[in-house]
Amino acid sequence: MRSRLMVMVAAVAVLAGCSEGRGADEVHRVEVSGTGEISLPAELADLHLGFEVTADGAYEASERLRAKVNPLVEDLRGSLPGGAELQARSLAVAPQYRWDEGEQSLEGYKATRSVQLMALPVSALGEWTARLSEQNPQRLSVSNFRLREGDTAEQQALARAFRSARGRAQALADSADRELGQTLSIQEQQVSQPGPRRMMAADAREGAQEADEFEAGSVRAQADVRVTFALE
């Protein structure tokens, strides 16, 4: 998996030396602050579909929507890739009104239902959007780009920030002709993960997309740490 990594480290060194009135066994230290920013290709995403049918009566609208969506739901249950999950919301029916010269009149009933495919592999999103667009949903969107289970982007950014801070501390210790000792303290100043960046999502109103036209989003995270090391 390719990753793009930019690390910015700013360091402030505090060399505590022995001076008058201080004990000879005082710990000498160096304090550094580091910022790590990481951007990784997303591995999983969620696919959302919305269906609706309008009819003169509530029963007719609901039955027409069931006939359209129920077979699709059953087909999806048996064809999802490993680790993916299907969530089918309950059907809802609402009256539709129109206003004519200040008077309200009943125009019909709209039945709606949404279906969500959770944790689909990003590599298969193009195929799934093209396949589901053939079902003519009124809404089709992709969201929640993320990584698989394991080290999160935040954890990786924190680890990288610490390693970079340690390298900076080592350079400062070398410049002062000292040996870098153990870690005395670590402070997590900030960890943030901006919302996943979606580069392109399917739009049901524009018809099916070819699989190779789909570009996944990315998962980004930034971490700031302050670390104090002993000097020997």
Residue frames relative to the residue before (quaternion, step in Angstrom):
aa qw qx qy qz dx dy dz
M 1.0000 0.0000 0.0000 0.0000 0.00 0.00 0.00
R 0.3361 -0.7472 0.5372 0.2002 3.51 -0.74 1.02
S 0.0387 -0.7870 0.6150 0.0295 3.52 -1.12 0.59
R 0.2675 -0.7237 0.6124 0.1721 3.49 -1.20 0.58
L 0.0299 -0.8282 0.5570 -0.0532 3.48 -0.70 1.08
M 0.0026 0.7676 -0.6408 0.0130 3.52 -0.96 0.93
V 0.0478 -0.8066 0.5891 -0.0096 3.55 -0.66 1.06
M 0.0739 -0.7751 0.6274 0.0109 3.51 -0.88 1.04
V 0.0179 -0.8129 0.5812 -0.0330 3.55 -0.64 1.08
A 0.0740 -0.7588 0.6466 0.0271 3.51 -0.92 1.00
A 0.0897 -0.8274 0.5542 0.0163 3.57 -0.74 0.97
V 0.0895 -0.7405 0.6640 0.0534 3.49 -1.20 0.74
A 0.1657 -0.8136 0.5530 0.0693 3.56 -0.54 1.12
V 0.0905 -0.7574 0.6455 0.0380 3.50 -1.06 0.88
L 0.0832 -0.7959 0.5997 0.0080 3.56 -0.39 1.22
A 0.1490 -0.8068 0.5692 0.0525 3.52 -0.41 1.27
G 0.0632 -0.8228 0.5649 0.0014 3.59 -0.30 1.23
C 0.6071 -0.5396 0.4274 0.3969 3.50 -1.27 0.22
S 0.0327 0.7764 -0.6274 0.0504 3.51 -0.94 0.91
E 0.7238 -0.4217 0.2961 0.4590 3.54 -1.27 0.12
G 0.7949 0.2813 -0.2189 0.4910 3.57 -0.90 0.88
R 0.6741 0.4548 -0.3024 0.4973 3.65 1.24 -0.06
G 0.5261 -0.6550 0.4455 0.3094 3.55 -1.08 0.74
A 0.5603 -0.6336 0.4237 0.3241 3.52 -1.12 0.67
D 0.6856 0.4845 -0.2857 0.4620 3.59 1.21 -0.43
E 0.3470 0.7515 -0.4948 0.2647 3.59 1.22 0.28
V 0.4564 -0.6914 0.4926 0.2665 3.57 -0.98 0.88
H 0.2630 -0.7329 0.6071 0.1581 3.54 -0.88 0.98
R 0.0468 -0.8345 0.5476 -0.0381 3.55 -0.92 0.85
V 0.1799 -0.7294 0.6439 0.1451 3.50 -1.38 0.26
E 0.1639 -0.7961 0.5802 0.0520 3.56 -0.90 0.97
V 0.0130 -0.8056 0.5911 -0.0365 3.57 -0.81 1.02
S 0.1942 -0.7486 0.6167 0.1467 3.55 -1.23 0.45
G 0.0546 -0.8208 0.5686 -0.0045 3.56 -0.99 0.84
T 0.1742 -0.7646 0.6137 0.0919 3.52 -1.21 0.62
G 0.0589 -0.8002 0.5965 0.0189 3.56 -0.82 0.98
E 0.0663 -0.7865 0.6140 0.0109 3.55 -0.88 0.96
I 0.0130 -0.8186 0.5724 -0.0454 3.56 -0.78 1.02
S 0.0890 -0.7730 0.6271 0.0370 3.54 -1.11 0.75
L 0.0399 -0.8215 0.5673 -0.0424 3.56 -0.64 1.18
P 0.5275 -0.6042 0.4755 0.3614 3.60 -1.05 0.59
A 0.4752 -0.6712 0.4886 0.2916 3.57 -0.91 0.89
E 0.2834 -0.7722 0.5505 0.1426 3.55 -1.14 0.70
L 0.7851 0.1672 -0.0797 0.5910 3.59 1.15 -0.64
A 0.0203 0.7792 -0.6264 0.0064 3.56 -1.26 0.46
D 0.3939 -0.6971 0.5486 0.2406 3.57 -1.32 0.29
L 0.2225 -0.7664 0.5944 0.0994 3.54 -1.06 0.86
H 0.1246 -0.8151 0.5654 0.0202 3.59 -0.72 1.10
L 0.0613 -0.7848 0.6166 0.0117 3.56 -0.95 0.96
G 0.0879 -0.7816 0.6153 0.0525 3.54 -1.10 0.71
F 0.0953 -0.7948 0.5990 0.0179 3.57 -0.87 1.02
E 0.0405 0.7941 -0.6058 0.0267 3.56 -1.12 0.65
V 0.0793 -0.7693 0.6336 0.0197 3.52 -1.20 0.72
T 0.1728 -0.7796 0.5964 0.0820 3.58 -0.98 0.88
A 0.0730 0.7881 -0.6051 0.0857 3.58 -0.96 0.92
D 0.6694 -0.5083 0.3553 0.4091 3.56 -1.26 0.24
G 0.8000 0.2130 -0.1083 0.5504 3.59 1.01 -0.77
A 0.6161 -0.5686 0.3979 0.3726 3.57 -1.19 0.55
Y 0.6615 0.5094 -0.3128 0.4529 3.58 0.92 -0.88
E 0.6550 0.5122 -0.3162 0.4568 3.58 0.93 -0.87
A 0.6531 0.5157 -0.3168 0.4552 3.59 0.95 -0.85
S 0.6849 0.4842 -0.2941 0.4583 3.58 0.89 -0.91
E 0.6675 0.4977 -0.3145 0.4559 3.61 0.95 -0.80
R 0.6437 0.5099 -0.3297 0.4658 3.58 1.00 -0.72
L 0.6606 0.4927 -0.3164 0.4699 3.58 1.02 -0.73
R 0.6176 0.5353 -0.3440 0.4622 3.60 1.02 -0.74
A 0.6615 0.5112 -0.3109 0.4522 3.55 0.93 -0.86
K 0.6847 0.4787 -0.2815 0.4720 3.57 1.12 -0.59
V 0.7868 0.3780 -0.1751 0.4554 3.58 0.83 -1.00
N 0.6254 0.5893 -0.3580 0.3653 3.62 0.90 -0.86
P 0.6654 0.4771 -0.3342 0.4668 3.67 0.83 -0.78
L 0.6234 0.5382 -0.3413 0.4530 3.58 1.06 -0.71
V 0.6501 0.5222 -0.3175 0.4515 3.57 0.93 -0.91
E 0.6692 0.4946 -0.3042 0.4637 3.59 0.91 -0.87
D 0.6405 0.5169 -0.3225 0.4674 3.57 1.04 -0.75
L 0.6634 0.5109 -0.3070 0.4522 3.58 0.98 -0.84
R 0.6037 0.5857 -0.3640 0.4000 3.60 1.00 -0.76
G 0.7639 0.3815 -0.2036 0.4790 3.56 1.00 -0.73
S 0.7375 0.4263 -0.2339 0.4687 3.59 1.22 -0.02
L 0.4425 0.6983 -0.4665 0.3146 3.60 1.22 0.10
P 0.5020 -0.6361 0.4810 0.3346 3.62 -1.06 0.63
G 0.6775 -0.5036 0.3523 0.4042 3.56 -1.23 0.43
G 0.7848 0.3001 -0.2436 0.4844 3.55 -0.92 0.94
A 0.6119 0.5411 -0.3555 0.4543 3.60 1.20 -0.35
E 0.2002 -0.7847 0.5815 0.0779 3.56 -1.22 0.56
L 0.2718 -0.7528 0.5820 0.1440 3.54 -1.08 0.82
Q 0.0215 -0.7688 0.6392 -0.0024 3.55 -0.97 0.94
A 0.0470 -0.7984 0.5998 -0.0236 3.56 -0.56 1.21
R 0.3278 -0.7671 0.5235 0.1731 3.57 -0.55 1.17
S 0.5985 -0.5613 0.4305 0.3761 3.55 -1.27 0.41
L 0.5386 -0.6178 0.4732 0.3232 3.52 -1.18 0.62
A 0.1022 -0.7882 0.6056 0.0379 3.58 -1.00 0.82
V 0.1235 -0.7801 0.6113 0.0506 3.56 -1.07 0.81
A 0.0132 0.8010 -0.5964 0.0501 3.57 -0.89 0.97
P 0.4895 -0.6547 0.4828 0.3141 3.60 -1.03 0.73
Q 0.2394 -0.7522 0.5995 0.1324 3.54 -1.18 0.65
Y 0.1220 -0.8140 0.5673 0.0259 3.56 -0.73 1.09
R 0.1275 -0.7486 0.6391 0.1220 3.50 -1.35 0.33
W 0.3387 -0.7252 0.5680 0.1916 3.51 -1.24 0.60
D 0.0055 0.7856 -0.6168 0.0492 3.54 -0.88 0.99
E 0.8274 -0.1556 0.0384 0.5383 3.54 -0.42 1.33
G 0.7604 -0.4149 0.1992 0.4581 3.52 0.88 1.01
E 0.6670 0.4610 -0.3078 0.4979 3.59 1.25 -0.02
Q 0.3460 -0.7447 0.5442 0.1720 3.53 -1.02 0.95
S 0.0157 0.7939 -0.6072 0.0294 3.53 -0.94 0.90
L 0.5147 -0.6482 0.4716 0.3040 3.55 -1.13 0.70
E 0.2266 -0.8008 0.5457 0.0980 3.55 -0.75 1.10
G 0.7328 -0.3193 0.2400 0.5508 3.57 1.11 -0.59
Y 0.4516 -0.6557 0.5237 0.3031 3.55 -1.29 -0.39
K 0.2019 -0.7694 0.5972 0.1028 3.51 -1.11 0.80
A 0.1654 -0.7632 0.6201 0.0756 3.55 -0.88 1.05
T 0.0464 -0.8095 0.5850 -0.0175 3.58 -0.87 0.98
R 0.0672 0.7712 -0.6322 0.0322 3.54 -1.24 0.55
S 0.1905 -0.7843 0.5823 0.0979 3.56 -1.01 0.82
V 0.1455 -0.7615 0.6291 0.0562 3.53 -1.19 0.71
Q 0.0838 -0.8022 0.5909 0.0167 3.55 -0.92 0.95
L 0.1753 -0.7401 0.6416 0.0996 3.53 -1.02 0.89
M 0.1561 -0.8342 0.5278 0.0346 3.56 -0.35 1.30
A 0.8614 0.1379 -0.1147 0.4752 3.54 -1.19 0.74
L 0.2270 0.7563 -0.5696 0.2282 3.56 0.79 1.04
P 0.5100 -0.6218 0.4779 0.3535 3.62 -1.01 0.65
V 0.5231 -0.6512 0.4491 0.3172 3.57 -0.89 0.92
S 0.6198 0.5725 -0.3432 0.4126 3.57 1.04 -0.73
A 0.7286 0.4105 -0.2297 0.4979 3.60 1.20 -0.48
L 0.4185 0.7450 -0.4534 0.2535 3.61 1.23 -0.05
G 0.6298 0.5423 -0.3480 0.4339 3.58 0.95 -0.77
E 0.6591 0.5073 -0.2977 0.4686 3.56 0.95 -0.89
W 0.6916 0.4853 -0.2832 0.4538 3.59 0.93 -0.92
T 0.6513 0.5042 -0.3328 0.4591 3.60 0.94 -0.76
A 0.6439 0.5090 -0.3224 0.4715 3.57 1.01 -0.79
R 0.6636 0.5146 -0.3021 0.4512 3.58 0.93 -0.89
L 0.7349 0.4285 -0.2439 0.4657 3.59 0.84 -0.94
S 0.5577 0.5876 -0.3990 0.4295 3.59 1.15 -0.40
E 0.5961 0.5766 -0.3563 0.4303 3.58 1.16 -0.55
Q 0.6294 0.5282 -0.3325 0.4629 3.61 1.25 -0.33
N 0.3813 -0.7738 0.4346 0.2588 3.58 1.36 0.08
P 0.1385 0.7838 -0.5913 0.1300 3.62 0.62 1.04
Q 0.5132 -0.6327 0.4730 0.3355 3.57 -1.16 0.51
R 0.7815 0.1170 -0.0696 0.6089 3.59 1.18 -0.53
L 0.0805 0.7639 -0.6366 0.0694 3.54 -1.05 0.85
S 0.1533 0.7998 -0.5610 0.1487 3.57 -0.55 1.14
V 0.2888 -0.7303 0.5957 0.1685 3.54 -1.31 0.43
S 0.0853 0.8055 -0.5794 0.0905 3.59 -0.90 0.89
N 0.7946 0.3703 -0.2383 0.4179 3.51 -1.44 -0.10
F 0.0895 0.7903 -0.5932 0.1250 3.56 0.70 1.07
R 0.1276 0.7995 -0.5711 0.1358 3.59 -0.88 0.93
L 0.5512 -0.5854 0.4775 0.3543 3.52 -1.38 0.03
R 0.5819 -0.5375 0.4613 0.3997 3.53 -1.30 0.19
E 0.6856 -0.4497 0.3524 0.4511 3.55 -1.29 0.12
G 0.5024 0.5920 -0.4970 0.3875 3.54 -1.12 0.74
D 0.7841 -0.2356 0.2005 0.5380 3.56 -1.13 -0.58
T 0.3213 -0.7434 0.5551 0.1896 3.54 -0.79 1.02
A 0.6707 -0.4725 0.3673 0.4381 3.54 -1.28 0.17
E 0.6256 0.5426 -0.3411 0.4447 3.60 1.03 -0.76
Q 0.6641 0.5071 -0.3058 0.4565 3.57 0.93 -0.91
Q 0.6599 0.5029 -0.3102 0.4642 3.55 0.98 -0.81
A 0.6396 0.5154 -0.3255 0.4683 3.58 1.04 -0.77
L 0.6371 0.5243 -0.3235 0.4631 3.59 1.02 -0.79
A 0.6690 0.5006 -0.3042 0.4575 3.56 0.89 -0.94
R 0.6658 0.4967 -0.3038 0.4665 3.57 0.94 -0.84
A 0.6380 0.5216 -0.3330 0.4583 3.60 0.98 -0.78
F 0.6544 0.5053 -0.3198 0.4627 3.59 0.97 -0.81
R 0.6645 0.5008 -0.3184 0.4541 3.60 0.86 -0.90
S 0.6588 0.5003 -0.3118 0.4673 3.57 1.00 -0.80
A 0.6337 0.5196 -0.3291 0.4691 3.56 1.03 -0.76
R 0.6422 0.5189 -0.3229 0.4626 3.57 0.98 -0.78
G 0.6432 0.5159 -0.3268 0.4619 3.57 0.98 -0.79
R 0.6479 0.5103 -0.3157 0.4692 3.56 1.03 -0.78
A 0.6392 0.5214 -0.3199 0.4661 3.55 1.02 -0.83
Q 0.6275 0.5373 -0.3320 0.4553 3.58 1.04 -0.79
A 0.6474 0.5164 -0.3173 0.4620 3.58 0.98 -0.83
L 0.6570 0.5004 -0.3091 0.4716 3.59 1.00 -0.80
A 0.6428 0.5152 -0.3247 0.4647 3.57 0.99 -0.81
D 0.6389 0.5232 -0.3239 0.4618 3.58 0.97 -0.83
S 0.6492 0.5241 -0.3176 0.4506 3.57 1.00 -0.83
A 0.7199 0.4095 -0.2315 0.5103 3.57 1.14 -0.63
D 0.4377 -0.7129 0.4388 0.3281 3.60 1.31 0.18
R 0.5061 0.6097 -0.4438 0.4187 3.54 0.93 0.94
E 0.4306 -0.6575 0.5480 0.2865 3.54 -1.34 0.26
L 0.3946 -0.7077 0.5319 0.2459 3.57 -0.97 0.87
G 0.2249 -0.8097 0.5346 0.0901 3.56 -0.74 1.10
Q 0.8064 -0.2876 0.2170 0.4689 3.52 -1.24 -0.56
T 0.5560 -0.5770 0.4775 0.3604 3.53 -1.32 0.34
L 0.2555 -0.7912 0.5419 0.1231 3.58 -0.74 1.08
S 0.8005 -0.1058 0.0854 0.5837 3.60 1.00 -0.73
I 0.1111 -0.7562 0.6415 0.0656 3.53 -1.26 0.60
Q 0.0650 -0.7908 0.6084 0.0125 3.54 -0.85 0.99
E 0.2690 -0.7373 0.5999 0.1556 3.54 -0.82 1.04
Q 0.2125 -0.8225 0.5188 0.0958 3.56 -0.34 1.25
Q 0.7867 -0.1511 0.1285 0.5846 3.58 0.98 -0.77
V 0.0118 0.7468 -0.6650 -0.0037 3.52 -1.12 0.78
S 0.0680 0.8078 -0.5798 0.0815 3.57 -0.68 1.04
Q 0.1038 -0.7631 0.6351 0.0597 3.51 -1.17 0.69
P 0.2993 -0.7635 0.5435 0.1791 3.59 -0.27 1.21
G 0.6562 -0.5103 0.3726 0.4125 3.53 -1.19 0.46
P 0.5870 -0.5954 0.4057 0.3692 3.59 -0.98 0.77
R 0.3586 -0.7366 0.5352 0.2058 3.55 -0.95 0.86
R 0.1699 -0.7884 0.5853 0.0832 3.54 -0.59 1.15
M 0.3012 -0.7888 0.5129 0.1549 3.54 -0.58 1.16
M 0.7846 -0.1229 0.0749 0.6031 3.56 1.10 -0.61
A 0.0655 -0.7885 0.6108 0.0309 3.57 -0.99 0.83
A 0.5756 -0.5994 0.4304 0.3523 3.53 -1.20 0.50
D 0.1375 -0.7599 0.6298 0.0837 3.55 -1.12 0.65
A 0.3977 -0.7551 0.4667 0.2321 3.55 -0.44 1.22
R 0.6313 0.5594 -0.3466 0.4104 3.59 1.07 -0.63
E 0.7103 0.4292 -0.2644 0.4913 3.57 1.21 -0.37
G 0.6033 -0.5985 0.3462 0.3973 3.55 1.26 0.30
A 0.7106 -0.4586 0.3246 0.4235 3.54 -1.33 0.09
Q 0.2933 -0.7356 0.5855 0.1735 3.50 -1.23 0.64
E 0.5035 -0.6062 0.5113 0.3429 3.51 -1.22 0.48
A 0.6100 -0.5933 0.3782 0.3645 3.56 -1.06 0.74
D 0.7205 0.4542 -0.2776 0.4445 3.58 0.90 -0.83
E 0.5768 0.5806 -0.3875 0.4244 3.62 1.23 0.10
F 0.6097 0.5803 -0.3468 0.4138 3.57 1.24 -0.25
E 0.1123 -0.7762 0.6189 0.0437 3.56 -0.90 1.01
A 0.3919 -0.7378 0.5018 0.2242 3.56 -0.80 1.00
G 0.5125 -0.6086 0.5068 0.3319 3.51 -1.34 0.30
S 0.3839 -0.6972 0.5478 0.2578 3.54 -1.31 -0.13
V 0.3315 -0.7103 0.5877 0.2008 3.52 -1.29 0.48
R 0.0536 -0.8200 0.5695 -0.0179 3.57 -0.67 1.11
A 0.0162 0.7833 -0.6212 0.0155 3.54 -1.18 0.59
Q 0.1215 -0.7712 0.6219 0.0616 3.53 -1.22 0.62
A 0.0491 -0.8002 0.5977 -0.0037 3.57 -0.98 0.86
D 0.1367 -0.7623 0.6290 0.0680 3.55 -1.12 0.82
V 0.0049 0.7993 -0.6000 0.0328 3.56 -0.85 0.96
R 0.1693 -0.7297 0.6487 0.1346 3.53 -1.34 0.43
V 0.0431 -0.8240 0.5630 -0.0470 3.54 -0.64 1.17
T 0.1714 -0.7672 0.6117 0.0881 3.53 -1.09 0.83
F 0.1083 -0.7922 0.6001 0.0234 3.55 -0.84 1.09
A 0.4625 -0.6427 0.5263 0.3099 3.55 -1.20 0.52
L 0.2473 -0.7340 0.6117 0.1608 3.54 -1.22 0.57
E 0.1659 -0.8019 0.5696 0.0697 3.54 -0.91 0.90
